[in-house]
Amino acid sequence: MTTARAERSVLLSAALALSAACSNGTGSVDRQSGEQVEPPPAAAQFTVSAAVSGLRGAGLVLQLNSANDLSVEADGLATFDAQLTDGANYAVSVAAQPQSQTCNVTNGSGVIAGADVVDVLVECSVVQSPQYAVGGVVNGLQGSGLVLRNNGADDLAVALDGPFAFAIRLAEGSSYSVTVAIQPSAPAQTCTVANAAGVVGAADVADIEVACSTNQYTIGGSVSGLRGSGLVLQLEVEGERSQREITANGSFDFPLAARSGASYVVSVRAQPRNPAQTCSVENAAGVLELENVRNVRVHCETRSFTIGGRVSGLENGGLVLRNDSESLAIASNGAFTFATPLPSGSAYDVTATAQPSGQSCTVANGSGTVGAADVRNITVSCANETYSIGGAVAGLLGSGLVVQNNRSDAVEIESNGAFVFARRVADGAGYDVTVRDQPSDPDQTCTVSNGSGLVQSADVSNVAVNCTTSDFTIGGVVAGLQGRGLVLRNNDTDELAISVDGPFTFATALPTGAAYELAIAAQPSDPAQVCTLENSNGVVSGANVTNVRVSCTSTQFRVGGSVSGLEGSGLTLQNNGEAGFEIAANGPFTAPGSLPDGSSYDVAVLSQPRNPTQTCVVANGAGTIAGADIADVTVTCSTDAFSIGGRVVGLTGFGLALENNGDDRISISSNGPFTFPTRLQSGASYQVAVAQQPAFSRRTCRVINGSGVVQGGDVTGVLVECRRDDEDNDEDNEESGPSGDE
C-alpha cells in the first residue's frame, strides 16, 4: 500500500507541475500597456481513488458519497469519475461485493484538503468454501510432452495413459474449462478433450476424457490453368502410391496420408485432353513436417496447333480466307496455313471472305474444334461461276424424303417449302433432280416436275416436288443370281424381271390389309439356275414388305478370267474350239454360253491383236468345271518388236554416221545393207537421219524413205544415197568403196 501511495503521490505532483507550466501560455494582453493579464483562477477540483487488493471474483462495485458507482474488475488503483472541490466531504463504501469474496474499506472517509485523495484502501478476501478436484482420464497417449490446461492458467503435464487431476482445486459453483495446451510429439499426436467444460458441483469432476491419436498428414495443393479433362496426379510416399483425377481448377488433396518425416513425390501421371494441355508440378517433392502439405502447385498450359489445308481449282487471284479475325491471301493452289496457332479446344471457322475473279470457292471441313494435332484437312475448292439448284416441296407428311441432283448431291427434306441443293452447278451444265428416298410414316410417293434442264446464267428455283400418301410396296432381296431371264410374279398379275442380285420392289403397291403371294414366273438361264422363295406370301400391315428372299443356285457355270497388257485390236479368244469372241480391252472377260458341272473347258487365242502387233498367251486356260464359275484364266499380251534398216549407196570417204529417233546411232563404213541395233515395237514411229556426213568425200548423203510407223514387220526400205551436189538426178549411182576419191 505504501508503494501505491508513493506512486500516486508522484503522479499527483507531476500533474500539478504540468498544470502550472501550461498556465503560463494562457491569458490576455492589456491593450494599453501590451502586457499579459492573467485570468481569474477557477475553483480547484480533486479526485478520489481507492487502492484495491486481493480481488479474485467479479462484481465488485464501490460507491462515493452514496451516489457515484465505480465497477472494479481487478486489483490496482481505481479512481471515481466524479471530482470534488477543496473542503468537500468524501465517503467511499462497497455497494456490491464480488462473487465468493468480502471486501473492506480503510481510510474511506474524510475532507478534501487541497489534493487528490489516494489513500483509500479496499482489501478483499476469499470466502472459504469446500474445494473439489478437476480431472479425468487420458487414453491413446504414445508421444511425450502433453500438457493440459484448466481455465487458461492451471497447467498439468501428462506422461502416461490413465487418470489425471489438476493441482488447483475449485469451489462449488466454479467454472472449469480444460484444453490441450501442448500436443504430444515423438510421435506427433493430436489429443482432443471431451466433457471439457462445466461447473463444479458438490463433488470432484472426474469425467473429462482426453483421447489421443497419432497424426497423419495429407499432401495437396492447387491446380490452375486446367481446361481439359483426364488430368491424373500421382503421389508416392514410403512405397505407396495414390492417384487423384483432377476435374477442375482449385485445391486438391490426395486420399493417402502419412506420418511426419516421410518423403513424398507428386507427379503428373496423365495429361489432360480436350483440349490437349501440358501440366507441370512445382514443390513436387519434400518431407512431411508437423503439418499438412498445401504448397504443391500444378499449372497447366494449353497446347497450340496451326490451322490449314489445301486449295485446288484456283485459276485467278483475289481469294482471301479468314479464321476468326485473321485473314490469309491465297495466290495459288496447294497447301496453306494460317500464321497464328490456336490453343487446343479452341473453335475455328475458316471462310472465304473474298472470292477470286470469275470464280467461286467453297470451304469444306472449315469449322471445328482444335484437338491434339495441327488441323490439315480443310479443303478449299474453286470453280468457275456456278448457280444454285432448288425449288419447293408440297404435300409432305412423312419423314425421310431425300432428293438428289445429278445422282450425287442429296438433300433431306423435313417439311414443305423451299429447298436448295448444297452443290452449285456451272453455267451451261445440266441438272437432273430426282427422288432418292421416299418419305415414310406415313409412306408417301413424291414426284418431281421441272426437274431437269440446263443452267442458263441464273439460279434454278422452279423444281417442284409433290408428295402424295401412297400404298405399300412389295419387295425383298435376290441373292446368288448369275443367269438372265429371272421373272417374279405377285398375285398372278404383277410381273418383275430381275437382272442382278440385290433389292427388288414390284411396281404395283398394295393397301394395308391386301394379300400378296409371290411366285417364280421364269427361272434364269445362261447359266441355268433354280431360284426359290422365302416369306413369299402374307398380308400388308401398314408398311412396305421388304423381307421376301429369292435364293438362286446354278446348274451351269461360266468360264472367264482377265486380260492384261492389251494395246492392239482384234484379239479373239475361243473356248473348246467354239466360235471366237473378241476382247476389246484389258480387264475381266467371260466366254459366251455356260457349261454343266464336270464339263471340260479349253480357252485359246484364235487371233492375235494388231496395231500394234502383239502376242498373247493363255495361262490356266484348260480344266474341268467343279461346281463353280471359272474366273482364273489369264491372258497376257506383249507387243512385238521389229528392226529398222535399209541400204547405203554411193558412199565414198569414211565417218558416215546414221541415227534413228535422235538417239539410236550407227557408223557406216561401206555401201550395202545396214540395221540399227535397237528394235521398235509395232506401232512405234521411226525417223532415220544422217548424224554425220562422210569425211574426205565430195559427196553428200541423204535419207530416202527414212520415217514412218512400224507395221508388224522389220523395216528394210530405208535408202541412204550419197552423191555429188553437181550430179544430175539421173546420174548413175554406182556402188564404190570408201576408198574412192572423186
MARVEX-121116 format. One record per residue: y negated, z negated, x negated of N, C-alpha, C in turn; residue in three letters. Coordinates in steps of 0.05 Angstrom, whole numbers, plus 5000, padded with zeros to 4 digits. Each point is the difference from the previous one (the first is absolute). Layout:
# residues N
YZXYZXYZXALA/...
# end
This chain:
# residues 742
502450004983497650005017497550004983MET/500249854977497749994982499350284989THR/502250154994499550274990498850185021THR/500949985025498850165021497149945004ALA/499349724999497249935003498350114978ARG/501249994975498550114978499450295003ALA/502150155009499750295004497950045021GLU/500149845022498150045022497249944990ARG/499749804983497349934990498950224983SER/501850124983499150224983499150245017VAL/501550065021499350235018497449955014LEU/499649745008497549935014497650034981LEU/500349904976497850024980499350294995SER/502050174997499550294995498650135023ALA/500849925025498750125023497149935002ALA/499449734993497249915000498350154979LEU/501250044977498650134978499450295008ALA/502050145012499550275008497950025021LEU/499949815019498050005021497349974988SER/499749824980497449964988499150254985ALA/501850134986499350244985499150235019ALA/501450025022499350225018497349955013CYS/499249755004497549955014497650094984SER/500350044974497850104983499350295006ASN/501650145014499550285006498950065026GLY/499449785016499050045027497349875003THR/498750065022497449885006498050225007GLY/497449924999497950195008497850004979SER/498250205000497850024980497449955014VAL/498449834988497349945011498350254996ASP/498850105022498650254998497449984984ARG/498849754998497549984986500549954970GLN/501949824994500449934972502250174987SER/501750115017502250164989502349834991GLY/499949735004502249824992502049985022GLU/502549954992502249975019499849735014GLN/500550015027499849755016502849945011VAL/501249764994502749925009499949955030GLU/502150085015500249945029500849725004PRO/499649885023500749725005503149985000PRO/501149794989502949974997501349975028PRO/502650125002501549965025501649754998ALA/500949905024501649755000502650054987ALA/500949824982502550034985502449965019ALA/502150154995502549995015502349944981GLN/502049845008502149924982502750025015PHE/502150054984502750035011501749754995THR/502149995016501949784998502750124994VAL/501449914978502650104992501949774997SER/502650065004502149804997502150114981ALA/501049834982502150084981502749925013ALA/501750225006502549965014502350004979VAL/501949815003502349994982502549935016SER/502350094989502649935013500750165024GLY/498450205007500550155025502450194996LEU/502049975019502450175000500450155026ARG/499449875022500450135026497650165008GLY/500250135023497950165011498849855024ALA/497450075005498749895024497949794995GLY/499349934975498049804994497250105009LEU/498649845017497250075008498349754995VAL/497850044984498049794995497750045018LEU/498449795005497750025018497749854988GLN/497650125003497549884989498249925024LEU/499449745000498249895020501050075028ASN/502750005004501350035026499450275013SER/499150194984499350265012501050244983ALA/499650004975500650234983502849984989ASN/501950195010502850004991500450184976ASP/501849914982500750154976503050004997LEU/501450245003502950034996500550024970SER/501949844990500749994972502950084997VAL/500550194982502750104997501449914974GLU/498349914980501249934974498349794986ALA/501149874980498549814984497650134987ASP/497949834995497650104987497549905014GLY/497750104991497449925012499550165025LEU/499749875023499450135025497249935009ALA/498350205005497249975006499450085029THR/498649825015499350075028497850214999PHE/500050175021497950205002497349885007ASP/500049795016497449885008498649874977ALA/497350025000498349884979498249785013GLN/499549794984498549775010497549964983LEU/497949895013497549954986500249734985THR/498249974982499949754984499649775019ASP/501649794996499849755016501750015025GLY/501350225006501750025024502649854995ALA/501249895022502649874998502250205001ASN/502349944986502350175002502449835003TYR/502150105015502549865003502350205002ALA/501949994981502250194999502549865011VAL/501550135018502449895011502250215003SER/502549915005502250195004500250065030VAL/499550255007500250085028502950075008ALA/501650124981502850065005501649974975ALA/502349855001501749964977501850244995GLN/500650044975501950224994502849945008PRO/501750205003502849975008501449824981GLN/501449795010501749824985498449854978SER/497349975003498549854981497949835014GLN/499049804984497749845009497950004978THR/497550075008497850024981497949785006CYS/498949864979498149785003497550084985ASN/497549925011497450074989498949764985VAL/499050034976498749794984497250104994THR/497949815000497250084996499250215020ASN/500949975025499650215019497349995014GLY/498349784997497449995014497949904981SER/497450065008497849924984497550145009GLY/497949994982497450135005499450204978VAL/499050235008499350214980497749894983ILE/500450014974498149894981499050214981ALA/498950215010498850214983502050164985GLY/502550005008502050164985502450065018ALA/501650214993502550065014501949764997ASP/501549965022502049785000502650134991VAL/501249904977502550114990502049794994VAL/499549755008501949784992501849915023ASP/500150165022501849935022502850074992VAL/501949825003502850054992501850005025LEU/501950205001502050025021502750014986VAL/501649795004502649984987502250025021GLU/501950184996502150055020502749924988CYS/501749885017502749924991502050105021SER/502450054990502150105018501249785016VAL/500550065025501349815017503050024994VAL/501149794991502850004991501850045025GLN/502050204996502050055021502650084986SER/502350005014502650084987499950284988PRO/501250044977500150264986502850115001GLN/500250275003502650135003500350234979TYR/502450054991500550214981500150285013ALA/499150204984500150285010501950154981VAL/502150125011502050144983501950175016GLY/502250084987501950175013502250074980GLY/500850265000502250094983499450284989VAL/500950054975499750264987502850134998VAL/500250265007502550154998499550264985ASN/502050094984500050264987498450014974GLY/499149774990498450004976501750064976LEU/499250214984501450074975498150004977GLN/497550075004498150004978498849734995GLY/498050004982498649754993497150035005SER/498649765002497150015003499149985029GLY/501749955020499249995028498249755003LEU/497650045012498249785007499250025029VAL/500549785015499249985028497449845001LEU/498450065021497449865003499649935030ARG/499049745003499549905027497049965003ASN/499050115022497149965007498250094978ASN/500950204984498350124980499549844975GLY/501349774998499449834976502549874989ALA/501849905016502349854990502250194991ASP/500350044973501950194988502649854994ASP/502350155003502649894994501650224987LEU/500949954974501750184986502949975008ALA/501350225007502849995010501750164980VAL/502249884990501750134980502650085011ALA/501049875021502750065010500050025031LEU/502150135010500449995029500449715009ASP/499449955025500549735011497549895013GLY/500149745008497849875013497649964981PRO/497649995012497649944985498149845018PHE/498149864987497949855015497649984982ALA/497550045013497549984985499549714993PHE/498549964978499449734990498149855019ALA/498150155012498049875017501149995028ILE/500149755011500949965027497650015019ARG/500450075025497950045019500349815024LEU/497749925011500149825023500750165025ALA/500849865020500650125026497550145011GLU/500450245010497850165010498750184980GLY/500849974974498950174979501350285001SER/498450204993501050274999501350054973SER/502050174999501250094975500450315001TYR/499750134977500450294998501150064973SER/502550074999501550054975500050304994VAL/499250064975500050284990501450014973THR/500650254992501050044973497750054981VAL/499549824982497850034981500750194978ALA/502449984989501050174978502850085007ILE/500550275000502750105005501749984975GLN/502749975003501749984976500350264985PRO/500649984974500450234983502649974985SER/500950214986502450004983502449905015ALA/501050145021498950255010497749955019PRO/498350225003497849985019501149985028ALA/499049805015500949965028497649965018GLN/500550045026498049955020501149795019THR/498549785002500949785017498149995024CYS/501249965024498449985024500649735013THR/497949915015500149735012500250025030VAL/502049875012500349995029499349715009ALA/498949975024499149745010498049884980ASN/498250174990498249934978497749815008ALA/499250015025497649855008500549845025ALA/498549785003500349845024498449744998GLY/500549825017498649745001502249784996VAL/499349814982501949784994500349835025VAL/502549945007500449815022500649724990GLY/501849875013500649734992502549994983ALA/500550224985502450004982499550214978ALA/501749984979499750194978500450295010ASP/498550194988500450295006502250104981VAL/502350095011502250084983501150285007ALA/498750155018501150255009498750254988ASP/498549964979498850234987502250154984ILE/500250265004502150164987498750204981GLU/500850004975499050194980502450184992VAL/499950255007502150204993499150194979ALA/501550024978499350174977502050234998CYS/498950234993501750244996498950154975SER/501950114985499250144975498550265008THR/497850054987498250225006501250274993ASN/499850195017500650284995497450165003GLN/499550184981497550155001500550295005TYR/498350125016500350285007498250184983THR/500750254999498550204985498950205020ILE/497550064998498850205018497350094990GLY/498550145016497450104992498950175022GLY/498850224992498850175020500450304993SER/499950175021500350294997497450135010VAL/499150194985497650155008500450304996SER/498650165016500250294997502450135013GLY/501749845013502550115012499450165025LEU/501050255000499750175024502750115009ARG/501950024982502650125007502049785010GLY/502450085003502249825008502250014980SER/501649795000502450004982499549854974GLY/497749874997499549854975501949764999LEU/501549974979501849774997499449874973VAL/499449745000499549844976502649844994LEU/500449944975502349854992499249764982GLN/501149775005499649764984502649934986LEU/499949954974502349914985499349734987GLU/501549795006499549744989502749864996VAL/500449914975502449864992502550145009GLU/500150274996502450155006500350085029GLY/498349905017500150075029497950215006GLU/500650185019498150215008499449985030ARG/497650055006499150005028498250245005SER/500450145022498450245006498449955025GLN/497750135001498249965023498750275006ARG/500550105024498750255009497249935009GLU/498050154990497249965007499150225019ILE/499049925023499250195021497050035003THR/498449814988497150015004498749864977ALA/497450064997498449864980499749705007ASN/499549844980499649725005501949834983GLY/500249755007501649814985503050045006SER/501749924980502950015003501249774984PHE/502449925008501649804986502950104999ASP/501449944978502850054999501549775013PHE/502250055014501549785013501349824980PRO/500550104975501449844980498049814987LEU/500749745000498449794987501549904975ALA/498549884981501349914975498649754991ALA/501349874981499049754989497750054980ARG/498549784995498050014979501250064973SER/498850174984501050074974501650254999GLY/500750115023501650255001498350244994ALA/501150204984498650254995500550205022SER/498050165006500250205022498850264991TYR/501050225012499050274996499950155027VAL/497750115007499650155024499750304993VAL/501550175013499950294995500050165026SER/499450264998500150185023502750135000VAL/501649955020502750125002499950285013ARG/498350035020499750265014497150055006ALA/499050234992497250075005499750105029GLN/497649975011499550085028500050315004PRO/500650085024500050285008498250035025ARG/499450255005498550075025497649835005ASN/498050014983499850184977501349904975PRO/500550184981501249924974497949844984ALA/500849774990498249834985501449894975GLN/498449924981501049864976498849734999THR/501649795001499149725000500649874973CYS/498149854990500449864975499549705004SER/501249844983500049705004498449884977VAL/498149835007498649834981501049715003GLU/499949864977501049724999502949995010ASN/501650204989502750045011502049804989ALA/499449864978502049824988498649734993ALA/501649794999498949744993502149795002GLY/499149754998501749765002498949835022VAL/501749905018499149835023499049734989LEU/497749935008498949734994500449835025GLU/498349815004500349825023498550095025LEU/500050275004498850105024501150285006GLU/499750095024500850275008498450214985ASN/501350224993498650224987498850185021VAL/497450044998498650175020498350224988ARG/500350044974498250194986501350274993ASN/502450065011501250264995498350215016VAL/499150204986498350205013501450274999ARG/500450125023501350275002497950195011VAL/499350204984498050195009501250285002HIS/499650145022501250265005497950225000CYS/500650224986498350235000501450245012GLU/498750135018501250235013499950244982THR/502350144997500250234983498750245014ARG/498850184984498650235011501550264992SER/499850205018501450254995498250235008PHE/500550234988498350245006500950145025THR/498250155012500550165024499750294993ILE/502050165006499850294994502350155013GLY/500250264993502050175011499650284989GLY/500550215016499850284991498650165021ARG/498650214990498550195017501450274997VAL/500550145022501150274999498650185019SER/500150264994498850205017497050034997GLY/498749854982497150014997499250264986LEU/498250155013499150254989497050004994GLU/498549845014497150004997499049724992ASN/497649994990498849754993498849855023GLY/499449744996498649845020501649785013GLY/502649984993501749795012499249734988LEU/499549815017499449724992501849815016VAL/501549844985501649795012498649734998LEU/500649825019498849734999502049795008ARG/500049794984501649765007498149775002ASN/499649895024498149795004497250114993ASP/498749894980497350094993500050184975SER/502450054988500250164976500650295006GLU/498350184990500450295004501150134975SER/501550215004501350154978499850305006LEU/498650154983499850285003502450144988ALA/501350185014502450144991499350294995ILE/500550094975499350274993502450194999ALA/502449894998502350184998502549865011SER/502150165003502649895009501249824978ASN/501849825008501449834981499649715007GLY/500649834981499849715004497149905001ALA/499549795015497449875000500549705001PHE/498049854990500149715000497249895003THR/499649825019497449865003499649824976PHE/497549974991499449854976500449705004ALA/499649905024500149715004502749915010THR/501549844984502549905010499549795022PRO/502049965018499849815022502149794996LEU/499349755008502049784998502350055019PRO/502349914992502450015017499349855026SER/500950135022499449885027497550125013GLY/498450144984497650125011500750255016SER/498450055021500450245015498550234987ALA/501250245002498650244990500150215022TYR/498050165001499850215021498550244988ASP/501550194990498950234987499550225021VAL/497550105001499350215018498550224985THR/499950235012498450224989497249995013ALA/498049924985497349985011498450264998THR/500950184983498750264998502250214996ALA/500050215016502050214999499150224981GLN/501950134987499250234983499050235017PRO/498550174988498950235014502250185011SER/499950045026501950185013502849895003GLY/500449744994502749895002499949735015GLN/502349925009500349745012502349854986SER/499449764990502049854986500849755016CYS/502549955002501049775014501449814981THR/499849745007501149794982502549885014VAL/502249994985502549885009500649754983ALA/501149805013500549744986497549884989ASN/497750055014497549924990499349715003GLY/501349865018499349725004502549834998SER/499549754993502149814997499149754986GLY/501849854990499449754986501250024972THR/498449934980500950014972502349804996VAL/502250094989502349824995500049914972GLY/502250044986500349904973500250234980ALA/498850235007500050234982497750185007ALA/499350184981497950205006500750175023ASP/498150075017500450175023499850294990VAL/502250165002500050274990500950205021ARG/500449925025501250185019498050125020ASN/497449974995498050125018500050304994ILE/500350165021499950294997497750115016THR/498550184986497750145013500750295000VAL/500450115024500850285004497650155011SER/499250214986497750165008501050285009CYS/498750095021500750275011497450125010ALA/500150265005497750145011499549895028ASN/497750065011499149895026502250035021GLU/500449785014502150005021498849895026THR/501650035021499149925026502249845014TYR/499249825018501849835013501450145024SER/502549915005501550105023500549775019ILE/499350035025500349785019499850105029GLY/499949815018499850065028500149755016GLY/501450015023500149785018502849985013ALA/500849755007502549945013499449905028VAL/501650095019499749915028502849955012ALA/500149805018502549945014501949824985GLY/499249904977501849844983500449725012LEU/502549935004500749735010501849854981LEU/501750144986501949874982498949964972GLY/501749924981499249954973501850174981SER/499050054976501550144980499550304999GLY/497950105014499450284999498950074972LEU/501250204987499050094974499750305002VAL/497650104994499450284998499650074971VAL/500650254993499850094972498650274999GLN/498750054977498850254995501450144977ASN/500850255005501450154979502549864990ASN/501249845017502549864995499949814977ARG/497749904993499849814978498049775006SER/497650075009498049805004500449875028ASP/501049765001500749875025498049775007ALA/499649965026498349785009501349885025VAL/500249735000501249875023497749945021GLU/500650075025498049975021500749765017ILE/498249815003500649765015498850005028GLU/498050165005498850005026498750275005SER/499250045025498650255008497350014986ASN/499150254996497450034987500250194977GLY/497850004984499850184977501849924977ALA/500950204985501549944975499250214980PHE/500249944974499450184978502149964979VAL/501150224988501949984978498549924975PHE/501449854983498749904975499650234981ALA/501750194999499850224980498450235012ARG/497950074985498350225008501150264991ARG/499250225013501150264995497850194990VAL/500650164980498050184988499250225020ALA/497650104996499050215017501850254998ASP/500850115023501750235001503049945000GLY/500749744995502849934999500949945029ALA/502750025003501149965027500649715006GLY/500049935025500949745009502050035023TYR/501849815002502150025020500849715008ASP/498949915022500349735010502549995018VAL/501849824994502449975016500649705004THR/501749945020500849725004502549954983VAL/499849804982502249934983501849795014ARG/498849805011501549795014498849965028ASP/501850025020499149965028499749705005GLN/498349925019499749725006502349885016PRO/500349744998502249865015498849765013SER/501649875017499249755014497450035015ASP/499850175020502150185010500250264984PRO/502450125002500350264987498250215013ASP/498750154982498250215010500550264984GLN/499050215012500050264986497150094997THR/499250054976497350084994500050294990CYS/498250165010499850284991497250054989THR/499950204983497550074986499050275009VAL/497450015006498750265006497750034980SER/499350254995497950064980500849884973ASN/502650004994501049854977500150164974GLY/499650265001500250164976497850204998SER/499450094976497950204995499149994972GLY/497750124994498750014974497449855000LEU/499549844979497449864998497950204994VAL/497849985016497850204997497449854995GLN/499849894976497549874991499049785018SER/501849875014499149775017502449835005ALA/499549745007502149825008501450105025ASP/502649965002501550075024500349745016VAL/499050005025500149765016501150055028SER/501150245005500850065028503050005004ASN/501549884981502949975004500549805022VAL/501650085020500549825023503049925000ALA/500549745002502749895002500249875027VAL/501750115017500449895027502849895003ASN/500249755009502549865002500849955029CYS/502550045006501149945026502549834997THR/500449825019502349834999502550175005THR/502049974982502350185001502649875008SER/502050175005502749905003501049934972ASP/502649934999501249914975501950214989PHE/500050034974501650214987502849904994THR/501850194997502849954993500550114972ILE/501049844982500450104973501649814983GLY/500250074975501549834981499850124973GLY/502350004985500050104973502650154995VAL/499850214984502350164992500649944970VAL/502549964993500849954973502350174992ALA/500150104975502250154990500050305007GLY/497850105012500050285008499650184976LEU/501850204998499750204978500150295012GLN/501350045021500350265012497650075018GLY/500350235013497950105018501250035028ARG/498249995020500950055027500649765017GLY/499549754990500549765016498050005023LEU/501149975025498449985024500949755015VAL/498049835007500449775017499150065028LEU/501249865020499250045028499849735014ARG/497949975016499649765015500150065030ASN/501649845014500350035029500750295008ASN/501550144984501150275006497850215002ASP/497549944993497950205004498250024975THR/499149784989498050014979501450034973ASP/499850234987501350064975498149984977GLU/501149924977498349964976501650104976LEU/499050204986501350114975499149824977ALA/502049924984499549834977500750154974ILE/498150014981500550154975500249834976SER/499049755000500049834977500649715008VAL/500949844981500349725004497349875007ASP/500149775013497649845006499749955029GLY/497749905008499649935028499750255018PRO/500749975025499650225019499149885027PHE/498750165016499049925026500250245019THR/501249955023500050215021497250055011PHE/499550255007497450075010499449875027ALA/502049975017499649905027500149704999THR/497849875008500049715002500949915028ALA/500949755001501149905026498649745007LEU/499749965026498649755009501949764998PRO/498949775001501649754999501950005024THR/502649924994502150005020501650255002GLY/499150214986501650255001502349984980ALA/502350125008502450004983499850234980ALA/501149964976500350224981502850004989TYR/501050244994502750034989500050244982GLU/500449954973499950214981502950104994LEU/500150264992502550134993499450204978ALA/502250084985499850214980500450275015ILE/497950165001500250265013501250214981ALA/499449974974501150194981500349864973ALA/502450024988500449884974498950184978GLN/499249894977498950164978502150164986PRO/499150224987501850174984498550074974SER/501550124981498950104975498649774985ASP/501449794992502949975003500649885028PRO/502550035007500949895026500049694998ALA/499049885021499949705001500749915028GLN/500849745002500549875025498149775003VAL/498450005021498049795004500849835024CYS/499749744998500649815021497649835007THR/500049895025497749855010500749715003LEU/497949834995500149715006497549935017GLU/500349805018497849925018499050245015ASN/501750175010499250265011499149985029SER/500549785015499149995028498949725006ASN/498450005021498849755009497850055020GLY/498349805004497850015019497449944986VAL/497950165004497449964988498849735010VAL/499149844981499049735007497249954989SER/498250165007497249954994499350054970GLY/501650144986499550064972501550254992ALA/499150134978501350244991502849924990ASN/502050185006502749954990500250134973VAL/500749834979500050104973502649934985THR/502049895015502449904986502550185003ASN/499650255010502250195001500650094971VAL/502549994992500850074973501950245001ARG/499450214984501750234998501150014971VAL/502649974997501250004973501750254997SER/499450164979501450254995501649994974CYS/502450115002501850014976500850294996THR/500450084975500550284994503050054999SER/500850255008502750104996500150234981THR/497650114994499750214979497749924983GLN/500050114975498049904980498850244986PHE/497649954990498550214986500349974970ARG/499450234986500150004971497250074990VAL/499049844981497350054990499649854974GLY/497550014990499349864975497150054994GLY/499450064975497250044992499850214978SER/497650135000499450214980497749914983VAL/500250054974497849924982499550234980SER/497650024990499350194979499550285011GLY/500050045026499750275011497150094999LEU/499650244988497350114998499950285012GLU/502150154999500050275010500850015030GLY/500550245009500850045028502650165001SER/501449975023502450155003502649854995GLY/499849744993502449844996501649985026LEU/502550094999501849995023502549854993THR/500749805017502549854996501950075023LEU/502649944995502050045021502049784998GLN/501349945023502149795001502650135009ASN/502049954984502750115007500050305005ASN/498350144984499950295002498850115025GLY/498849835017498850095024497350144994GLU/498750085021497450144997498149814985ALA/498450134983498149854983497749895016GLY/498849794989497549895012498049964977PHE/497550095006498050014979498649734997GLU/499449944974498549754993497350084991ILE/497949905013497350094994498549804982ALA/500949754998498449814985501949784991ALA/499049844980501449774991500249795022ASN/502149824998500349795019502750015014GLY/500449855021502649995013500650265015PRO/502650065003500850235015502649935015PHE/500550145022502549965015501150275007THR/502650044994501250265006500350035031ALA/499750245010500350035029502849955009PRO/500349905025502649955011501049724991GLY/502349935009501249744994503050034997SER/501349814987502850014994501449755011LEU/502550025009501449775010500949824976PRO/500549755007500949814979502550104987ASP/500149984973502350094984499850284991GLY/497950155009499850284991498950024972SER/500650224986499050054974497250145002SER/498449964979497550144998499650104972TYR/498650224996499550114974497350155000ASP/498049874989497350115000499650154973VAL/499050255002499650174976497450155003ALA/499150124977497550165000500950295007VAL/498950105021500550285008498250194986LEU/497449934998498050174985498049814986SER/499450084975498249844984497150075007GLN/498149814995497250065006498650194981PRO/497950135010498450194985497149915001ARG/498550144982497049965000499249704999ASN/500749864979501350094975503050005003PRO/501350144982502950005000501149734991THR/501849895015501149744994503050005003GLN/501249804987502949965003500549725012THR/501349995023500549755013503049934999CYS/500749754994502749914999500549785020VAL/502449985010500749815021501849784989VAL/499349755005501749774993500949865025ALA/502449885000501249865023500250205024ASN/500550254994499950205021502550025017GLY/502349904990502550035015501349735005ALA/501549985022501349755006501250015028GLY/500549765011501349975026498349815018THR/499550075025498549835018501649755005ILE/498649774997501449745003498549825020ALA/499750095024498949845021497049964999GLY/498650164984497149974998498850264991ALA/497450045005498650234990500150014969ASP/500050244989499950034971497050054993ILE/499049834982497150024994499549994970ALA/502250024983499649974971500450264984ASP/500050235014500150264986497250044986VAL/500050054974497550044986499950294988THR/497750135004499650274990497649984981VAL/500650064974497949974979499350284990THR/497450085001499150264992498349994975CYS/500450194982498450024976499050294997SER/497650034991498850274997501050144974THR/500950265002501050144977497750084982ASP/500650034973497950084981500850264987ALA/498050174992500450274990498250044975PHE/500950194983498550054975497850215006SER/497950004982497850195001500050164974ILE/500150265001500150174976499350295006GLY/500450174979499550285002500550144973GLY/498350194992500350144975497350064988ARG/499950034973497650074985500350284988VAL/498050165002500050274988497450044985VAL/500250174979497750084985498949794981GLY/501549794993499049794984500050084971LEU/497649964987499850024970498649744991THR/500249954974498949754990501849775007GLY/498949764998501549765006498249785012PHE/501249805012498449785011499550015030GLY/501250205014499750025029501249755013LEU/498549885018501049765015499450045030ALA/502049955016499850015029500149725012LEU/498949965024500249755014500450045030GLU/501349815013500550015029498749755013ASN/498450055020498749785015498449824981ASN/499050114978498149864983501349804981GLY/502649955001501149804983502750074987ASP/501650175012502650084989499550234981ASP/500349964974499150204980502350084982ARG/500050284994502050104981498650194981ILE/501150034976499150194979501850255001SER/498750244998501550255001499750134972ILE/502250084988500050124974500850294999SER/501150095023500950285001500050105028SER/500150275002500350125027502749935011ASN/500250015027502549965013499849785022GLY/502349915010499949805021499149724990PRO/498849845019499249724994500649835025PHE/500449744996500449815023498649744993THR/498449895018498849734996502249795002PHE/499749784984502149795000500049845026PRO/497849975013499849835024500750175025THR/502049905016500850145024498449885023ARG/499550165021498449925023501750015025LEU/499449815019501550005025499150235018GLN/501850065018499450215019497649925016SER/498250195004497549945014497749934982GLY/500549944974497949924982498550254991ALA/497449974993498450224990500350034970SER/499750244990499950044970497750184994TYR/498949964975497650154991500350044970GLN/500950244992500450064972497550124988VAL/499149914977497650104987500450004970ALA/498350164986500150014971498449764990VAL/501349824986498749774989498750064974ALA/501250184984498850084974500850294994GLN/498050174993500550274993501250024972GLN/501550224994501250024973497950054979PRO/500649904976498250034977500950254984ALA/498050114985500650234983501050235017PHE/498850045022500750225018497550105013SER/499950265005497850125014500650025030ARG/502249875008500850025028499349745015ARG/499450045026499549775018502350005020THR/501149765004502249975019499049905027CYS/501250115021499349915027502549975017ARG/499849845021502349935016499950155027VAL/502250125006500350155025502149865017ILE/499549975026501949855018500449714991ASN/497849884991500349744988499849765019GLY/499550045025499749775018501450055026SER/500849785013501450025026501349745007GLY/501950015019501449765010503050054996VAL/501349804989502950024995501450035028VAL/501750205002501250075026503149984999GLN/501149784990502949965001501550164979GLY/498750084978501450134978498350004975GLY/501250074976498550004975497950225002ASP/497649954989497950204998500350144973VAL/500450275001500450164975498150234998THR/498250045019498450245000497249974988GLY/499549794985497449974986499950194976VAL/498050174998499750194978497649924984LEU/500449984973497849954981499750264984VAL/497850145004499550264988497849974979GLU/500650084975498049994978499250294992CYS/497450065000499150274993497249984990ARG/499350224986497250024989498150055023ARG/497649904996498050025021499250295004ASP/500250184979499150285003502250195009ASP/502449885005502250175010499650065029GLU/500750255008500050075029502249855014ASP/499649985026502049865016502750134999ASN/500150274994502650145001501250024972ASP/498849864981501150004972502749885000GLU/501750134984502849914998500049724988ASP/501349815013500349734990502649974986ASN/500150094975502449974985500349724990GLU/502549915001500649734990500050014969GLU/498749824988500049994971500149714992SER/500849954975500349724990497349894993GLY/499849744996497549874993498950084973PRO/501550164985499050074973498350255001SER/499750135024498450245003497149944993GLY/498650204988497249954992498450245008ASP/499049995025498450225010497149954994GLU/
# end
